[in-house]
Amino acid sequence: MTASTVRRLHVDLQAPIARHWCGGDPLRTALFNALSMSFPVGEQFFIDAVRGGFEALPADRQAQHAAQLRVFVGQEATHRRIHTLFNEHLERQGLRNRWAPRVLERMKMFEGADPRHALAMTAANEHFTALLAEWLLGHPALLEGAEPRLQTLWLWHASEEAEHKATAFDIYQALQGNRHWRMVWFRRATVMLVSDLARQTLRNLHDDGSLWQTRTWASAFHVLLGRGGLVRTSWRPWLQYLRHDFHPDQLTSPLASQWLERHHDAFTPLSAPDRS
């Protein structure tokens, strides 16, 4: 599935968000809140990395990826804006974002470096977000009980992540990025994501007083390790990235396109790249 459109989401984020907005479940709420806390700074990094890689391409190769770049940047910029609004509600609830400052500090290691390093890091993270998207789209019960506007927000975001998951990877390959550094940054990105997501989720639970509730840990087992849980569902496709012949499109499913088709009234298409 290839990204083809930038969309404006029809979701009102002015109204308050319930503390445990995800069906009253503290664990699911804390997990999704943690992910949202990373998105504005993370997606800005991805935009900068992909732009930097694109600008390093010869002119004839740029033409091949120009449409891909436009949609990637447009979609990620929209995600960044929407989640900034979402995160403002979390801040008002007293939740402190400890993940974003770590991302900003780590971004400094890419200053002045070969643009392929930031691209490899971005490609790895886009693989993770694509896995998360597939998990979310394939298991509607994860958002069961959430307000319809918030269900729409998360499933729209997931669908667009599935659309543009190959952009950073393709530009990395076009720059003749090698497998060695792709693996180095994949391993580092895995450690960073897992540790940061766990730390921020636990801090969110601590800050809202839900960390030591029995139902929180029962939900954690179900959401992560139970049937259809994140770990059980995603570890095999996670491993696919290690293959010599891997490409993100090998993991494509119809779930994202199906959701976008069924919910076209939830957004307005803003642009579609030239297909010539």
Steps between C-alpha positions, in 0.01 A plus 500: 500500500646835394413834654302705251314766692538757777180525702346749742340310785150604613554455873428763763769501765370807681273303733667348808629143490412262782791396721452132411364571154569152359197314630579589861812281483802671663756276324373545146456871562852539642653304212332705227572822689868406517513441126332833436755677718778384268331591174549877458877499546546156348308580185689826458820297511361263236402792276845657531674165439300421188541852363874484567528168323295623207719810461810279492367308199611586146240704310388207286437284808316783674239496225427135579429575866352850489136391527586254777677777691211748467244260641730375778573854618136606471368201693765513773457876545125446544562225756739727688241779516213274610703329772628832627136594565435160658806533723384838626207319664741255664708786636188658651428167669838521674684244286861596438663418169841353581546327165520804271803658675694174457418498129614860462830420673562194282433697184823688562705191409385539137612861463760521226488123439447318172122536431473125456536451876190704579321330212588154634372598843182634341450188288528286814248710688265501201514119512397510866215745438380285211492197733311699761260620233431149376445381857258782574307467173478123541375506860211748536446394863810701593297820461176351630311750713701801382319806372429471127711810425803343670446165332497685170816693586703190582373285213551780247856546625562126484368480145725779377803347670432181305481705181837675524704237685736446204600861431807529725609149407475569126701821522762327716532233232515765226795654685669158494466459873644164605348222706764528775391848608135416444543220757702715741231764514223242509648343813552839663153617406348181644668551837406868508138446405433212737671668796350844436150367444516292819640788708247754380207260537602416857545870584155576360349227717692629802392858440131411482513261796431180304841334504435251780141413424439131428291581192790697353734200502228262384441731205876523434525122473203484263605794282864395469512121538145373469336372185528780246741685730766732365798274570335180378372672186804706403815302577500306172457805273754682720752229407427542130702822504815292553466327164749592227218540248261685730275777370213658700249415228549131578290556813215680327142402586165647389401620849613862457346548156178335620473734798565808287240391246235431766565827685556747217253736669746539791745707297544728201767408243730798453736379232604213281839486331546485127512143373689579178 
